[in-house]
Amino acid sequence: MTYPSLLSAIYADYDRLLPAWEAEREKTKSMGVFAFLPDGYAASLTLTESQYTFWPISRVGAYLHSVGLTDDGYLDLLEGFESGEEFLVMIVESTGEREKQAVHIHRITRVGMN
């Protein structure tokens, strides 16, 4: 899967992922993200084949720093967060350059049609 196809699949599977994310949050007593790393999704054809794990916010910050990125702004995603309506994902995308990655953090909410 590519980053865009993975993100689309996450939105399409909102009804399954939201309760799973809420359960992880309750179990860890921590706000966090479902972290999707390239090794866990790049070779997958579907979301169900992909591997991901729940990372607490503190681990996200540590990861960003470890790959030379800042954590400026990502905590802004927590402002006005609608528990039970939204969840967070972090998708790490390989850029094709050795040891360089793009990190995308999203607040996922139900997409409706008007």
N, C-alpha and C positions, 0 to 999 in steps of 0.2 A: 504494500500500500504506500501511496505517497502521502505527504502531509495533508494536502487538500482532500484526498479521498478518505483519509482517516478522520479528519474533522467532520466531514459530511456524515460518515458512519456513526460517529459519536452523537451527533444531533438526531440522527434517525433512530438511535437506540436509547434515547433519553429516558423512556419509561422503565427500562431495566437498569440503567446506570445510576439514576438518581437514588433509588432505594439502596443500591449497593454502596454508593458513596456515603449516604447517611448512616448506614450500618458501620462502616469503617470509622467514620467520624465519632460515632457513639462509643465504639469499642476502644478507640485510642484517646478519647476525650480531648481531641485536638482538631482544629481546622486543618485542612490539607488539600491535596490534589491527587487525582489519578495521574500518575506519571507514565508516559509512553516514551520509551527510548527506542532509537532506531533498530537495535538488535531484536526488539520485541514485536515490531510491527512491519518493518520494511519488506520482509519476505512473505508476509501474510496476504491473502486475497480478500479476507473478510475481517471484521472486527472480532468475531468470536475466535478466530485463529490467533489474534494478537495477544501479546502478554503486556500487562501493566500492573502497577502496584500503587498502593496508597502511601504518599509521602506527607508527613506533617509539614507545616509551613516553615519551621526551622530548618528542615532538611532541604527544602527548596532554596532557601537563602544560602545555605552552605554550598549547595551544588552550583548555584550561579557564580558564587565567588571562586569556586574551584576551577571553573572553566573560563575565568577572566572576565565575567560579566558583572555588572552591578545589579543590586536588587532595588534600585530606584524605581518607584512607581508600581511595582507589582503588588505591594500591600494595599494599594488603592482599590484593588479588586474586592477587598473585604468590606469597604464602605457601603452601607445600604444593602448588604447581602441578605437575600430572601431565603432563609432556611426552609427546606421542604419544597422549594421552587427552583433552586439553582444548585449547581455544583461546579467545582473547579477542575480543570485538566491542565496538564503541562505536557506539551508535545515537543520533544527534542528532535530536530530535523538535521540529518546529515547534509552538509553543503557540498559534498564531493571533494572538498579540500581536506587534506590530512589534518586531524586534530582540530577542525573548526566545525562548530555546530550552531544552528539557529535554535533559540529556545522561544516557544510560544506558550503563553499562559492565557487561558480563556475561562470566562464565566459562562457556563452552559445553562440556558434556560429553554423552556418549551417554545418552539417556533410555531406560531399560529397563522392562519390565513384569515384575512378580513374580507 
